Amino acid sequence: MKLLTVGNPKIAKGEKLGYLTAILHLAPHTMSGYNTCPMATAGCSSACLNTAGRGGMFAGCKTAHLSGSEMVNDIKSGNLVNFIQAARIRKTRMFFEHRVTFLSQLENEIRNFVKLAKKHGLTPVIRLNGTSDLRWENYGIIQKFPTLQFYDYTKIPNRRNLPSNYKLTFSLADGNESDVEKAIDNGMNIAVVFRTKKYPTVYMNLSVIDGDEHDLRFLDPKGSVVALKAKGKAKYDTTGFVKDVV
């Protein structure tokens, strides 16, 4: 079972800028039985990009080479778990139940990914929280690659004393508006999901940039709102997670 993947359509936009991103997708929130998103809100839980792309294709998911609660036809949040979701659950359980083995494999995969990117003349970068929100600065893996750029989105505003090669962007959601100032004080830009791509030029007194042009958040100017268009289930959000332009 591989931990890292390459090929997300938005991630691929970075290749035009000379970067290749590898991303780790774990099962979000409590889907695996472990909580990987401690600051999850009702809106982000229901609109999670975990079900985007192949992660949301459930047709034909009747059997799998799994057992017990990992069966592909288990019902999770009202949906059948497909093979993508089952793999994310396995990886998440491996992280929590076999931490040393998980981190060792992750380190090896990162080293191989760096070689792959350089072989293609691209700069390697890593996202470890593709569909989770873990404090990766606490597990030593980022510190082992001081010249490699890591980046993530987070809803945890008080993450500080980060490795210099780890860039975080705070995700505004329904009910966490009070955390924005704390996130800004900790050097984070603010990602905001809007209902349409008609973005304001200024939001929360910060300049707005188009976050859908690429996913390379470490390239964004400091003091920015990163505007993202609502996608998938987020298009139908009524919780306040998705913001309307007024």
C-alpha atoms as an extended CHARMM CRD file, in Angstrom:
* protein
*
       246  EXT
         1         1  MET       CA              0.0000000000        0.0000000000        0.0000000000  PROA      1               0.0000000000
         2         2  LYS       CA              1.5110000000        3.2990000000       -1.1090000000  PROA      2               0.0000000000
         3         3  LEU       CA              1.0300000000        6.3150000000        1.1250000000  PROA      3               0.0000000000
         4         4  LEU       CA              1.7290000000        9.1890000000       -1.2640000000  PROA      4               0.0000000000
         5         5  THR       CA             -0.0640000000        9.9210000000       -4.5140000000  PROA      5               0.0000000000
         6         6  VAL       CA              0.6260000000       12.2170000000       -7.4480000000  PROA      6               0.0000000000
         7         7  GLY       CA             -1.9330000000       13.2500000000      -10.0430000000  PROA      7               0.0000000000
         8         8  ASN       CA             -4.5840000000       15.4150000000       -8.3940000000  PROA      8               0.0000000000
         9         9  PRO       CA             -5.8590000000       17.7370000000      -11.1970000000  PROA      9               0.0000000000
        10        10  LYS       CA             -5.2750000000       20.9100000000       -9.1880000000  PROA      10              0.0000000000
        11        11  ILE       CA             -1.8950000000       19.6820000000       -7.9960000000  PROA      11              0.0000000000
        12        12  ALA       CA             -0.9650000000       19.0910000000      -11.6420000000  PROA      12              0.0000000000
        13        13  LYS       CA             -1.3290000000       22.8210000000      -12.3430000000  PROA      13              0.0000000000
        14        14  GLY       CA              1.8580000000       23.3130000000      -10.3630000000  PROA      14              0.0000000000
        15        15  GLU       CA              3.8380000000       21.4120000000      -12.9780000000  PROA      15              0.0000000000
        16        16  LYS       CA              3.4800000000       24.3880000000      -15.3150000000  PROA      16              0.0000000000
        17        17  LEU       CA              5.3150000000       26.3880000000      -12.6610000000  PROA      17              0.0000000000
        18        18  GLY       CA              8.0290000000       23.7610000000      -12.3180000000  PROA      18              0.0000000000
        19        19  TYR       CA              6.7680000000       21.9240000000       -9.2240000000  PROA      19              0.0000000000
        20        20  LEU       CA              5.6210000000       18.3570000000       -8.6400000000  PROA      20              0.0000000000
        21        21  THR       CA              3.4930000000       17.7080000000       -5.5520000000  PROA      21              0.0000000000
        22        22  ALA       CA              3.0430000000       14.4290000000       -3.7130000000  PROA      22              0.0000000000
        23        23  ILE       CA              0.0610000000       14.3160000000       -1.3950000000  PROA      23              0.0000000000
        24        24  LEU       CA             -0.9550000000       12.1080000000        1.5120000000  PROA      24              0.0000000000
        25        25  HSD       CA             -4.6930000000       11.3940000000        1.7440000000  PROA      25              0.0000000000
        26        26  LEU       CA             -5.9350000000       10.0190000000        5.0430000000  PROA      26              0.0000000000
        27        27  ALA       CA             -9.5350000000        9.3860000000        6.0410000000  PROA      27              0.0000000000
        28        28  PRO       CA            -10.9380000000       12.7140000000        7.2730000000  PROA      28              0.0000000000
        29        29  HSD       CA            -12.4000000000       13.5560000000       10.6670000000  PROA      29              0.0000000000
        30        30  THR       CA            -13.6060000000       10.3410000000       12.4170000000  PROA      30              0.0000000000
        31        31  MET       CA            -14.2720000000        8.2250000000        9.3190000000  PROA      31              0.0000000000
        32        32  SER       CA            -11.5660000000        5.7080000000       10.2900000000  PROA      32              0.0000000000
        33        33  GLY       CA            -12.4520000000        5.5790000000       13.9710000000  PROA      33              0.0000000000
        34        34  TYR       CA             -9.6490000000        8.0510000000       14.7070000000  PROA      34              0.0000000000
        35        35  ASN       CA            -10.0150000000       11.8220000000       14.5840000000  PROA      35              0.0000000000
        36        36  THR       CA             -7.6770000000       13.3740000000       12.0090000000  PROA      36              0.0000000000
        37        37  CYS       CA             -9.4580000000       16.7480000000       11.9270000000  PROA      37              0.0000000000
        38        38  PRO       CA             -9.7340000000       18.0480000000       15.5120000000  PROA      38              0.0000000000
        39        39  MET       CA            -11.1740000000       21.4300000000       14.4840000000  PROA      39              0.0000000000
        40        40  ALA       CA            -13.6530000000       20.1460000000       11.8970000000  PROA      40              0.0000000000
        41        41  THR       CA            -16.8960000000       22.0940000000       11.5230000000  PROA      41              0.0000000000
        42        42  ALA       CA            -20.3010000000       20.9110000000       10.3580000000  PROA      42              0.0000000000
        43        43  GLY       CA            -19.8100000000       22.6530000000        7.0400000000  PROA      43              0.0000000000
        44        44  CYS       CA            -16.3430000000       21.3620000000        6.2140000000  PROA      44              0.0000000000
        45        45  SER       CA            -17.3370000000       17.8430000000        7.2690000000  PROA      45              0.0000000000
        46        46  SER       CA            -20.3070000000       17.7560000000        4.9020000000  PROA      46              0.0000000000
        47        47  ALA       CA            -18.4600000000       19.4640000000        2.0300000000  PROA      47              0.0000000000
        48        48  CYS       CA            -15.1390000000       17.6560000000        2.4600000000  PROA      48              0.0000000000
        49        49  LEU       CA            -13.1160000000       17.1350000000       -0.7190000000  PROA      49              0.0000000000
        50        50  ASN       CA            -12.5440000000       13.5690000000        0.4530000000  PROA      50              0.0000000000
        51        51  THR       CA            -15.3760000000       12.6050000000       -1.9160000000  PROA      51              0.0000000000
        52        52  ALA       CA            -14.0440000000       14.5900000000       -4.8720000000  PROA      52              0.0000000000
        53        53  GLY       CA            -12.9250000000       12.7430000000       -8.0040000000  PROA      53              0.0000000000
        54        54  ARG       CA            -12.4960000000        8.9950000000       -7.6490000000  PROA      54              0.0000000000
        55        55  GLY       CA            -13.0090000000        9.3520000000       -3.9170000000  PROA      55              0.0000000000
        56        56  GLY       CA            -16.6820000000        9.9710000000       -4.6100000000  PROA      56              0.0000000000
        57        57  MET       CA            -17.3140000000        7.1550000000       -7.0640000000  PROA      57              0.0000000000
        58        58  PHE       CA            -19.3170000000        4.5210000000       -5.2040000000  PROA      58              0.0000000000
        59        59  ALA       CA            -20.9840000000        2.6120000000       -8.0520000000  PROA      59              0.0000000000
        60        60  GLY       CA            -20.1540000000       -1.0850000000       -8.0040000000  PROA      60              0.0000000000
        61        61  CYS       CA            -18.5220000000       -0.9940000000       -4.5690000000  PROA      61              0.0000000000
        62        62  LYS       CA            -19.9280000000       -4.3000000000       -3.3540000000  PROA      62              0.0000000000
        63        63  THR       CA            -16.8860000000       -6.2660000000       -2.2800000000  PROA      63              0.0000000000
        64        64  ALA       CA            -13.2730000000       -5.7550000000       -1.2980000000  PROA      64              0.0000000000
        65        65  HSD       CA            -10.3680000000       -7.7590000000        0.0570000000  PROA      65              0.0000000000
        66        66  LEU       CA            -10.9570000000       -6.3110000000        3.5120000000  PROA      66              0.0000000000
        67        67  SER       CA            -12.6110000000       -7.5060000000        6.6660000000  PROA      67              0.0000000000
        68        68  GLY       CA            -14.7230000000       -6.2370000000        9.5070000000  PROA      68              0.0000000000
        69        69  SER       CA            -15.2960000000       -2.4960000000        9.6250000000  PROA      69              0.0000000000
        70        70  GLU       CA            -12.9850000000       -2.0030000000        6.6310000000  PROA      70              0.0000000000
        71        71  MET       CA            -15.3860000000       -3.6320000000        4.2070000000  PROA      71              0.0000000000
        72        72  VAL       CA            -15.8990000000       -1.4730000000        1.1720000000  PROA      72              0.0000000000
        73        73  ASN       CA            -19.6730000000       -1.6490000000        1.5240000000  PROA      73              0.0000000000
        74        74  ASP       CA            -19.5510000000       -0.2560000000        5.0710000000  PROA      74              0.0000000000
        75        75  ILE       CA            -21.7030000000        2.8060000000        5.3710000000  PROA      75              0.0000000000
        76        76  LYS       CA            -19.7340000000        5.9040000000        6.3160000000  PROA      76              0.0000000000
        77        77  SER       CA            -21.6150000000        9.1840000000        6.6200000000  PROA      77              0.0000000000
        78        78  GLY       CA            -24.4270000000        7.7810000000        4.5130000000  PROA      78              0.0000000000
        79        79  ASN       CA            -22.2130000000        6.6120000000        1.6560000000  PROA      79              0.0000000000
        80        80  LEU       CA            -20.7360000000        3.2800000000        0.6630000000  PROA      80              0.0000000000
        81        81  VAL       CA            -16.9770000000        3.2760000000        1.0920000000  PROA      81              0.0000000000
        82        82  ASN       CA            -15.2660000000        2.7310000000       -2.2600000000  PROA      82              0.0000000000
        83        83  PHE       CA            -11.7520000000        1.4350000000       -2.8360000000  PROA      83              0.0000000000
        84        84  ILE       CA            -10.2270000000        4.9210000000       -2.5130000000  PROA      84              0.0000000000
        85        85  GLN       CA            -11.9530000000        5.4830000000        0.8250000000  PROA      85              0.0000000000
        86        86  ALA       CA            -11.0060000000        2.0130000000        2.0400000000  PROA      86              0.0000000000
        87        87  ALA       CA             -7.3330000000        2.7260000000        1.2600000000  PROA      87              0.0000000000
        88        88  ARG       CA             -7.5040000000        6.0140000000        3.1540000000  PROA      88              0.0000000000
        89        89  ILE       CA             -9.0110000000        4.2450000000        6.1480000000  PROA      89              0.0000000000
        90        90  ARG       CA             -6.2330000000        1.6100000000        6.0720000000  PROA      90              0.0000000000
        91        91  LYS       CA             -3.5420000000        4.3090000000        5.9020000000  PROA      91              0.0000000000
        92        92  THR       CA             -5.0980000000        6.2230000000        8.7760000000  PROA      92              0.0000000000
        93        93  ARG       CA             -5.2880000000        3.1530000000       10.9770000000  PROA      93              0.0000000000
        94        94  MET       CA             -1.7030000000        2.3600000000       10.1060000000  PROA      94              0.0000000000
        95        95  PHE       CA             -0.6790000000        5.8590000000       11.2110000000  PROA      95              0.0000000000
        96        96  PHE       CA             -2.3990000000        5.5400000000       14.5860000000  PROA      96              0.0000000000
        97        97  GLU       CA             -1.7520000000        1.8590000000       15.2730000000  PROA      97              0.0000000000
        98        98  HSD       CA              1.6760000000        1.3040000000       13.6910000000  PROA      98              0.0000000000
        99        99  ARG       CA              3.2390000000        4.7780000000       13.8710000000  PROA      99              0.0000000000
       100       100  VAL       CA              6.8960000000        3.7680000000       13.5680000000  PROA      100             0.0000000000
       101       101  THR       CA              6.2410000000        1.6100000000       10.5000000000  PROA      101             0.0000000000
       102       102  PHE       CA              4.0940000000        4.3100000000        8.9270000000  PROA      102             0.0000000000
       103       103  LEU       CA              6.6820000000        7.0660000000        9.3820000000  PROA      103             0.0000000000
       104       104  SER       CA              9.4750000000        4.8260000000        8.1090000000  PROA      104             0.0000000000
       105       105  GLN       CA              7.5300000000        4.0330000000        4.9450000000  PROA      105             0.0000000000
       106       106  LEU       CA              6.5720000000        7.6800000000        4.5050000000  PROA      106             0.0000000000
       107       107  GLU       CA             10.2100000000        8.7300000000        4.7470000000  PROA      107             0.0000000000
       108       108  ASN       CA             11.2210000000        6.1810000000        2.1190000000  PROA      108             0.0000000000
       109       109  GLU       CA              8.4200000000        7.2500000000       -0.2220000000  PROA      109             0.0000000000
       110       110  ILE       CA              9.3860000000       10.9060000000        0.1330000000  PROA      110             0.0000000000
       111       111  ARG       CA             12.9880000000       10.0920000000       -0.7760000000  PROA      111             0.0000000000
       112       112  ASN       CA             11.8410000000        8.1700000000       -3.8500000000  PROA      112             0.0000000000
       113       113  PHE       CA              9.4600000000       10.9680000000       -4.8160000000  PROA      113             0.0000000000
       114       114  VAL       CA             12.2590000000       13.5320000000       -4.6400000000  PROA      114             0.0000000000
       115       115  LYS       CA             14.2750000000       11.4070000000       -7.0790000000  PROA      115             0.0000000000
       116       116  LEU       CA             11.2600000000       11.0950000000       -9.3950000000  PROA      116             0.0000000000
       117       117  ALA       CA             10.6240000000       14.8380000000       -9.4560000000  PROA      117             0.0000000000
       118       118  LYS       CA             14.2390000000       15.6720000000      -10.1360000000  PROA      118             0.0000000000
       119       119  LYS       CA             14.3540000000       13.0560000000      -12.8940000000  PROA      119             0.0000000000
       120       120  HSD       CA             11.6180000000       15.0360000000      -14.6380000000  PROA      120             0.0000000000
       121       121  GLY       CA             13.2970000000       18.3730000000      -13.9900000000  PROA      121             0.0000000000
       122       122  LEU       CA             10.6910000000       19.4530000000      -11.4340000000  PROA      122             0.0000000000
       123       123  THR       CA             10.9940000000       20.7720000000       -7.8910000000  PROA      123             0.0000000000
       124       124  PRO       CA              9.4320000000       18.3050000000       -5.3990000000  PROA      124             0.0000000000
       125       125  VAL       CA              6.9660000000       19.6100000000       -2.7950000000  PROA      125             0.0000000000
       126       126  ILE       CA              4.7920000000       17.7160000000       -0.2940000000  PROA      126             0.0000000000
       127       127  ARG       CA              1.2930000000       18.0230000000        1.1950000000  PROA      127             0.0000000000
       128       128  LEU       CA              0.7710000000       15.6440000000        4.1120000000  PROA      128             0.0000000000
       129       129  ASN       CA             -2.7410000000       16.8050000000        5.0180000000  PROA      129             0.0000000000
       130       130  GLY       CA             -4.5840000000       16.2290000000        1.7690000000  PROA      130             0.0000000000
       131       131  THR       CA             -7.7790000000       15.2480000000        3.6030000000  PROA      131             0.0000000000
       132       132  SER       CA             -6.7310000000       15.5460000000        7.2440000000  PROA      132             0.0000000000
       133       133  ASP       CA             -5.4620000000       18.1700000000        9.6850000000  PROA      133             0.0000000000
       134       134  LEU       CA             -2.7110000000       16.5950000000       11.7550000000  PROA      134             0.0000000000
       135       135  ARG       CA              0.1160000000       18.5380000000       13.4040000000  PROA      135             0.0000000000
       136       136  TRP       CA              2.8550000000       17.0760000000       11.2230000000  PROA      136             0.0000000000
       137       137  GLU       CA              5.4380000000       19.3580000000       12.8210000000  PROA      137             0.0000000000
       138       138  ASN       CA              5.2170000000       17.0370000000       15.8690000000  PROA      138             0.0000000000
       139       139  TYR       CA              6.2580000000       13.8060000000       14.1360000000  PROA      139             0.0000000000
       140       140  GLY       CA              9.7840000000       14.6390000000       12.9290000000  PROA      140             0.0000000000
       141       141  ILE       CA              9.2220000000       13.7480000000        9.2860000000  PROA      141             0.0000000000
       142       142  ILE       CA              9.3690000000       17.3310000000        7.9570000000  PROA      142             0.0000000000
       143       143  GLN       CA             12.5340000000       18.0350000000        9.9300000000  PROA      143             0.0000000000
       144       144  LYS       CA             14.2740000000       15.1430000000        8.1570000000  PROA      144             0.0000000000
       145       145  PHE       CA             13.9740000000       17.0120000000        4.8380000000  PROA      145             0.0000000000
       146       146  PRO       CA             15.0500000000       20.5990000000        5.6450000000  PROA      146             0.0000000000
       147       147  THR       CA             15.5360000000       21.5780000000        1.9890000000  PROA      147             0.0000000000
       148       148  LEU       CA             12.1810000000       20.1470000000        0.8420000000  PROA      148             0.0000000000
       149       149  GLN       CA              9.0870000000       22.3910000000        0.8510000000  PROA      149             0.0000000000
       150       150  PHE       CA              6.0120000000       21.1050000000        2.7280000000  PROA      150             0.0000000000
       151       151  TYR       CA              2.6660000000       22.9180000000        2.8290000000  PROA      151             0.0000000000
       152       152  ASP       CA             -0.8670000000       22.3440000000        4.0800000000  PROA      152             0.0000000000
       153       153  TYR       CA             -4.2130000000       23.8980000000        4.8980000000  PROA      153             0.0000000000
       154       154  THR       CA             -5.2930000000       23.8530000000        8.5450000000  PROA      154             0.0000000000
       155       155  LYS       CA             -8.1330000000       24.9050000000       10.8340000000  PROA      155             0.0000000000
       156       156  ILE       CA             -5.8620000000       24.8420000000       13.8900000000  PROA      156             0.0000000000
       157       157  PRO       CA             -4.9460000000       28.5260000000       14.3600000000  PROA      157             0.0000000000
       158       158  ASN       CA             -2.3040000000       28.1980000000       17.0740000000  PROA      158             0.0000000000
       159       159  ARG       CA              0.2560000000       26.1320000000       15.1900000000  PROA      159             0.0000000000
       160       160  ARG       CA              3.5190000000       27.9670000000       15.7440000000  PROA      160             0.0000000000
       161       161  ASN       CA              7.2740000000       27.2890000000       15.9100000000  PROA      161             0.0000000000
       162       162  LEU       CA              6.9370000000       25.4180000000       12.6360000000  PROA      162             0.0000000000
       163       163  PRO       CA              9.8950000000       24.1230000000       10.6420000000  PROA      163             0.0000000000
       164       164  SER       CA             11.0220000000       26.8210000000        8.2000000000  PROA      164             0.0000000000
       165       165  ASN       CA             10.1390000000       24.5340000000        5.2750000000  PROA      165             0.0000000000
       166       166  TYR       CA              6.4910000000       24.0860000000        6.3480000000  PROA      166             0.0000000000
       167       167  LYS       CA              3.9410000000       26.6480000000        5.1160000000  PROA      167             0.0000000000
       168       168  LEU       CA              0.3930000000       26.6220000000        6.5110000000  PROA      168             0.0000000000
       169       169  THR       CA             -2.7360000000       28.3760000000        5.2430000000  PROA      169             0.0000000000
       170       170  PHE       CA             -5.6680000000       28.7540000000        7.6310000000  PROA      170             0.0000000000
       171       171  SER       CA             -9.0460000000       27.5420000000        6.3220000000  PROA      171             0.0000000000
       172       172  LEU       CA            -11.9780000000       29.7870000000        7.1740000000  PROA      172             0.0000000000
       173       173  ALA       CA            -15.1490000000       27.7990000000        7.8060000000  PROA      173             0.0000000000
       174       174  ASP       CA            -18.5070000000       28.0100000000        9.5140000000  PROA      174             0.0000000000
       175       175  GLY       CA            -18.0360000000       29.1180000000       13.1100000000  PROA      175             0.0000000000
       176       176  ASN       CA            -14.2520000000       29.5690000000       13.2490000000  PROA      176             0.0000000000
       177       177  GLU       CA            -14.1730000000       33.2600000000       12.3140000000  PROA      177             0.0000000000
       178       178  SER       CA            -12.8600000000       34.1120000000       15.7870000000  PROA      178             0.0000000000
       179       179  ASP       CA             -9.6890000000       32.1360000000       15.0210000000  PROA      179             0.0000000000
       180       180  VAL       CA             -8.7230000000       34.2280000000       11.9930000000  PROA      180             0.0000000000
       181       181  GLU       CA             -6.8360000000       36.9070000000       13.9190000000  PROA      181             0.0000000000
       182       182  LYS       CA             -4.8840000000       34.2590000000       15.8260000000  PROA      182             0.0000000000
       183       183  ALA       CA             -3.9910000000       32.5020000000       12.5560000000  PROA      183             0.0000000000
       184       184  ILE       CA             -2.8160000000       35.7670000000       10.9940000000  PROA      184             0.0000000000
       185       185  ASP       CA             -0.7020000000       36.5000000000       14.0810000000  PROA      185             0.0000000000
       186       186  ASN       CA              0.9130000000       33.0940000000       13.5290000000  PROA      186             0.0000000000
       187       187  GLY       CA              1.8650000000       34.0740000000        9.9780000000  PROA      187             0.0000000000
       188       188  MET       CA             -0.8800000000       32.2620000000        8.0650000000  PROA      188             0.0000000000
       189       189  ASN       CA             -2.7960000000       33.4220000000        5.0220000000  PROA      189             0.0000000000
       190       190  ILE       CA             -6.5380000000       32.7460000000        5.0590000000  PROA      190             0.0000000000
       191       191  ALA       CA             -8.2620000000       30.4020000000        2.5830000000  PROA      191             0.0000000000
       192       192  VAL       CA            -11.9140000000       31.2440000000        1.9170000000  PROA      192             0.0000000000
       193       193  VAL       CA            -14.3670000000       29.1850000000       -0.1510000000  PROA      193             0.0000000000
       194       194  PHE       CA            -16.7440000000       31.3780000000       -2.1750000000  PROA      194             0.0000000000
       195       195  ARG       CA            -19.9560000000       30.3210000000       -3.8600000000  PROA      195             0.0000000000
       196       196  THR       CA            -18.9200000000       31.7840000000       -7.2110000000  PROA      196             0.0000000000
       197       197  LYS       CA            -15.6320000000       32.7500000000       -8.7800000000  PROA      197             0.0000000000
       198       198  LYS       CA            -16.6120000000       36.4130000000       -8.7300000000  PROA      198             0.0000000000
       199       199  TYR       CA            -14.2410000000       37.1980000000       -5.9060000000  PROA      199             0.0000000000
       200       200  PRO       CA            -13.9290000000       40.5220000000       -4.0910000000  PROA      200             0.0000000000
       201       201  THR       CA            -10.5720000000       42.2880000000       -4.3730000000  PROA      201             0.0000000000
       202       202  VAL       CA            -10.4510000000       42.7600000000       -0.5990000000  PROA      202             0.0000000000
       203       203  TYR       CA            -11.9250000000       40.4810000000        2.0920000000  PROA      203             0.0000000000
       204       204  MET       CA            -11.4430000000       40.8000000000        5.8440000000  PROA      204             0.0000000000
       205       205  ASN       CA             -9.1930000000       43.7750000000        5.0590000000  PROA      205             0.0000000000
       206       206  LEU       CA             -6.7830000000       41.4930000000        3.1750000000  PROA      206             0.0000000000
       207       207  SER       CA             -5.9650000000       41.3990000000       -0.5400000000  PROA      207             0.0000000000
       208       208  VAL       CA             -7.6300000000       38.5080000000       -2.3560000000  PROA      208             0.0000000000
       209       209  ILE       CA             -5.7540000000       36.1620000000       -4.6890000000  PROA      209             0.0000000000
       210       210  ASP       CA             -7.1450000000       33.3450000000       -6.8530000000  PROA      210             0.0000000000
       211       211  GLY       CA             -6.2730000000       30.1010000000       -5.0930000000  PROA      211             0.0000000000
       212       212  ASP       CA             -7.5680000000       27.9330000000       -7.9250000000  PROA      212             0.0000000000
       213       213  GLU       CA             -4.7810000000       28.9460000000      -10.3060000000  PROA      213             0.0000000000
       214       214  HSD       CA             -2.5350000000       26.4490000000       -8.5330000000  PROA      214             0.0000000000
       215       215  ASP       CA             -2.1980000000       24.7160000000       -5.1620000000  PROA      215             0.0000000000
       216       216  LEU       CA              1.2850000000       25.9770000000       -4.3010000000  PROA      216             0.0000000000
       217       217  ARG       CA              0.2860000000       27.9640000000       -1.2280000000  PROA      217             0.0000000000
       218       218  PHE       CA              3.8910000000       28.6140000000       -0.1960000000  PROA      218             0.0000000000
       219       219  LEU       CA              4.1530000000       30.9380000000       -3.2270000000  PROA      219             0.0000000000
       220       220  ASP       CA              1.3040000000       33.1770000000       -2.0540000000  PROA      220             0.0000000000
       221       221  PRO       CA              2.1810000000       36.6890000000       -0.8330000000  PROA      221             0.0000000000
       222       222  LYS       CA              1.9320000000       37.1060000000        2.9140000000  PROA      222             0.0000000000
       223       223  GLY       CA             -1.2100000000       38.7960000000        4.2000000000  PROA      223             0.0000000000
       224       224  SER       CA             -3.5490000000       37.3440000000        1.5740000000  PROA      224             0.0000000000
       225       225  VAL       CA             -6.9830000000       35.8190000000        1.4090000000  PROA      225             0.0000000000
       226       226  VAL       CA             -6.7690000000       32.7630000000       -0.8550000000  PROA      226             0.0000000000
       227       227  ALA       CA            -10.0770000000       32.5840000000       -2.7190000000  PROA      227             0.0000000000
       228       228  LEU       CA            -11.3290000000       29.1200000000       -3.6880000000  PROA      228             0.0000000000
       229       229  LYS       CA            -14.4590000000       28.3470000000       -5.6710000000  PROA      229             0.0000000000
       230       230  ALA       CA            -16.9440000000       25.9660000000       -4.0520000000  PROA      230             0.0000000000
       231       231  LYS       CA            -16.6330000000       22.4930000000       -5.5610000000  PROA      231             0.0000000000
       232       232  GLY       CA            -18.5300000000       19.2270000000       -5.2190000000  PROA      232             0.0000000000
       233       233  LYS       CA            -20.8290000000       19.0940000000       -2.2090000000  PROA      233             0.0000000000
       234       234  ALA       CA            -19.6860000000       22.5630000000       -1.1470000000  PROA      234             0.0000000000
       235       235  LYS       CA            -21.8040000000       24.0770000000       -3.9350000000  PROA      235             0.0000000000
       236       236  TYR       CA            -24.8900000000       23.2290000000       -1.8980000000  PROA      236             0.0000000000
       237       237  ASP       CA            -23.5750000000       24.3260000000        1.4970000000  PROA      237             0.0000000000
       238       238  THR       CA            -26.0180000000       26.1150000000        3.8040000000  PROA      238             0.0000000000
       239       239  THR       CA            -23.9090000000       26.1230000000        6.9960000000  PROA      239             0.0000000000
       240       240  GLY       CA            -21.8910000000       29.2550000000        6.2760000000  PROA      240             0.0000000000
       241       241  PHE       CA            -18.7830000000       27.2910000000        5.3120000000  PROA      241             0.0000000000
       242       242  VAL       CA            -19.0950000000       28.6990000000        1.7810000000  PROA      242             0.0000000000
       243       243  LYS       CA            -19.1520000000       32.4820000000        1.6950000000  PROA      243             0.0000000000
       244       244  ASP       CA            -21.2780000000       34.6790000000       -0.5310000000  PROA      244             0.0000000000
       245       245  VAL       CA            -19.8730000000       37.8410000000       -2.0840000000  PROA      245             0.0000000000
       246       246  VAL       CA            -21.9100000000       40.8800000000       -1.0870000000  PROA      246             0.0000000000
